[in-house]
Every structure is written in structure tokens, then in C-alpha cells.
Amino acid sequence: MLLAASDVERKRLRHVLDLLPAPTGSAIVALLISFENFNTTLMLVGSDPPLTITMYDRMREDSTPVINAVSLFLMLGLISVMAQRDRTAEKSP
């Protein structure tokens, strides 16, 4: 542990180390589940495919800047939601 750390820093480090396996394991499970759902969706696609299949088909055929822009907005939106959640979690006791 950190010898010169404050009480808050020690608690934060202890909680991060205790909780680190949970997000790592859930990320791995989510990745595996997303692959399974992607294949199922790809096989069952009808006349109006969902966004993930449309993006995959367009990236495979002809990649346009629109797909990159949509992907960027999705990533930025996810990052902003996660940052906001972290900020609200820090404010609550």
C-alpha cells in the first residue's frame, strides 16, 4: 500500500483492487455474448437489418466517412454517459 497516501486515497485504491476482477470478467462475457448475438442477428436478418449489421455490411463493401462518424458519435456518447455516471457516483456519499 501507499505509505504517504491519505485516507481517501487508500480506500479508493483498496476498492479499485477489490473490484477490478468484476468489470474485467463482465467485459469478457459481454464480448463473447455480443459475438453470439451478432451471428444470430446476421443469420436472421430480414428486409430491414439493425444498425450493427448495416454498419458491418457497409464496412465490408465500401467504407464511407458516414460509418466512421456514426461510430465516433456512439463512442463519444458512451464515454460521456460513463463519465457522468462516475461524477454522480463520486458526489454521493
SVG drawing of the C-alpha trace seen along z (x, -y; Angstrom):
<svg xmlns="http://www.w3.org/2000/svg" viewBox="-38 -16 43 34">
<polyline fill="none" stroke="black" stroke-width="0.4" points="0.0,0.0 1.0,-3.6 2.6,-4.8 2.1,-8.5 -1.4,-8.2 -4.4,-9.9 -7.3,-8.0 -9.4,-8.7 -6.6,-7.5 -6.1,-4.3 -9.8,-3.5 -10.1,-4.3 -7.1,-2.0 -8.4,0.8 -11.8,0.6 -10.3,0.5 -8.2,3.5 -11.1,5.4 -13.5,4.6 -11.1,4.9 -11.9,8.6 -15.7,7.8 -15.5,5.4 -12.8,7.4 -14.8,10.6 -18.0,8.8 -16.2,7.3 -15.1,10.7 -18.6,12.1 -20.1,9.2 -17.7,9.5 -18.5,13.2 -22.2,12.6 -22.0,9.8 -20.3,12.2 -23.0,14.8 -25.8,12.3 -24.1,10.8 -24.0,14.2 -27.6,14.9 -28.7,11.5 -26.7,11.9 -28.5,15.2 -32.0,14.0 -31.8,10.6 -34.9,9.7 -35.7,6.8 -34.7,4.1 -31.4,5.0 -30.4,3.4 -27.7,0.8 -24.9,3.2 -25.5,5.4 -25.8,2.4 -22.5,1.0 -20.8,4.3 -22.1,4.8 -21.0,1.3 -17.6,1.6 -17.2,4.9 -18.3,3.5 -17.4,-0.2 -16.3,-2.2 -17.6,-5.7 -16.9,-8.6 -20.5,-8.3 -19.8,-4.9 -16.8,-6.4 -18.8,-9.4 -21.6,-7.2 -19.1,-5.0 -17.3,-8.1 -20.6,-9.5 -21.5,-6.2 -18.2,-6.0 -18.3,-9.6 -21.9,-9.2 -20.9,-6.1 -17.8,-7.8 -19.9,-10.8 -22.5,-8.6 -19.8,-6.7 -18.1,-10.0 -21.4,-11.4 -22.2,-8.3 -18.7,-8.4 -19.2,-12.1 -22.6,-11.4 -21.2,-8.4 -18.3,-10.5 -20.7,-13.1 -23.0,-10.7 -21.7,-9.5"/>
</svg>
